[in-house]
Amino acid sequence: MLFSCLVDADFLDTEEFMADGRAELRGAYPEVPALGAAFSRHMASQFALADTPVKRLRGEILASCLEGAALPPGLFSLTVPTGGGKTLASLGFALQHAQRHGLRRIIYVNSYTSIIEQTADVFRGVFADLQPMPVIEHHSNLEAAKETARSRTACENWDAPIVVTTNVQFFESLYAARPSRCRKLHNIANSVVILDEAQLLPPEHLAPILDALRQLTEHYRVSVVLSTATQPELHKTRRDAFGRVQLQGLGAARELAPDPARLYQQLQRVRLMLPESPQQHYSWQDIAAELAEQERVLCIVNRRDDAALLWSLLPQREGGLHLSARMCGAHRAEVIASIRRRLAAKEPLRVVSTQLVEAGVDLDFPVVYRAMAGLDSIAQAAGRCNREGRLPQQGRVVVFNPPKPSPSGLLLKAEQAAEVVLATSSCESLAPQHFAAYFDHFYSGVNSYDKERVLDLLQKDAARGQIQFRSAAQSFRLIADEGQCQVLVSWGEGRELIELLKQIGPKRELMRKLQRHTVSLYEYQWKRLLASGDLAWHQDFLIQTSDTLYDPALGLLPEIPDYAPASLVL
């Protein structure tokens, strides 16, 4: 924190001395009371629209959050079923809490850029009448059209009133060692941090994550809100069989929702259908046949290969769509927009997706199929079914065992923990009380809560002043990307952008646009495609050279496709 204050002051002082106009782009944002008034006006207009039971419950949840804002700063939880309006309720709490206790900003944190983009759009809608716009997005996938000189400047040190960012940006900055990455840290002090979908925090890094959150709440007047439908029990200290502390919990959190168990009952809009036993497996052909019988259905699977295979088995002319991380961000956004349009028009629609659709992508299907997964993933999938409660009867969520279980690792451990809980809780398995048991089973299977021993690097030799900041920063990576490489793909305007890159080089605005046209490949994949001539290096960038490598439905095909010759004839 001291280092952050120093380097940001140095940057700002240099900026003012250079008199290049950048200093004038800082500050002058609306104060927290003005933000709170704008929020109140927006919510009044929302609740003035058609009255429904779901909307009344959302109003009750918001009122409870506003009442809790009077509590002293510290740790809070917001346990609301999917579709209960927790995004705006948490913002209402944060604004009221900040005004009540003199806090300076709200920082909204989530794992997925798709959620970040959606949330930032919602927040910009709330504050559309305020200038300058108090909301900034800070993540790697930001659309160039949404970036201004002022927002770009504010991202350097987070001096805007509302910051929407990713888990990677937030937590890796707290353990960073570079001045440019650290300069924002002092602006986290005296703020409200909303950790949306808190169950997505990576278990193998929980020890340094929770340690940082404790430091912020205990010493820097930060209020932290754990916001999710499936609370991951982060308050609990976990011990081994000998009583030794394995993971120091955060301590008791104050719940902001009025009554999570009652909310679950009142917002229960789906009927959960489980496999008869863990041994009952279905072939992809069987699942495809069931999906084909549904007019509008979403099926979520655990692996990208499974999504591609299942999609290929569907009748394509009858509304089959595919969604996975093999598609670049711009492509995924276009498909999600198409899904929303077709749902609104009640057209035939069968979507096969990986779990990227589960958190924060507001879709509303009458039927959802979910391959066996962690209980939190099943709950998120259920949140895409009958989301607004408009069906005359409950929606249907079908959980099935795919032909093969997940590969060994956290996915398989989550699957196994879910099977233990599902075996004893049946149709009420998504009620809040079952997630304590689920996360106990899941976390007990995690090999380490500090896989890279980050806390040891910072603490072991600290008494002698030998604190290994740089090694800790290099080791603390929430997403393991060893050997992975971003490939620039030719989907949509990607082809023209790649040609422009070759002509003018990596200009900032161009690279912002190209970020929306990247797909990540493992080392063995990109090296094979490089050897076959399907990819090529241009300076430091790996670009697509083969027209057939990016499929208009499936995205980037890391395996060399076996096309029928007729499909290549124009």
Secondary structure, DSSP 8 states (H G I E B T S, - for coil): -HHHHHHHHHHHHHHHHHTSSSGGGS-----HHHHHHHHHHHHHHHHTS---HHHHHHHHHHHHHHHHTTS-SSEEEEE--TTS-HHHHHHHHHHHHHHHHT--EEEEEES-HHHHHHHHHHHHHHTTTSSS--EEEESTT--GGG--HHHHHHHHHT-SSEEEEEHHHHHHHHT--SHHHHTTGGGTSSEEEEEETGGGS-GGGHHHHHHHHHHHHHHS--EEEEEESS---TTS-EE-TTS-EEE------EE-SS-HHHHHHHT--EEEE--SSTT-B--HHHHHHHHHT-SEEEEE-S-HHHHHHHHHTS-GGGTEEEE-TTS-HHHHHHHHHHHHHHHHTT--EEEEE-GGGTSS----BSEEEEES--HHHHHHHHTTBSTT--SSS-EEEEEEB-SS---TTHHHHHHHHHHHHHHHHGGGTTSTHHHHHHHHHHHHT-S-SSTT-HHHHHHTTGGGT---HHHHHHH--SS--TT-EEEE--TTTHHHHHHHHHHH---HHHHHHHHTTEEEE-HHHHHHHHHTTSEEEETTEEEE--TTSEETTTEE-SS-----GGGG--
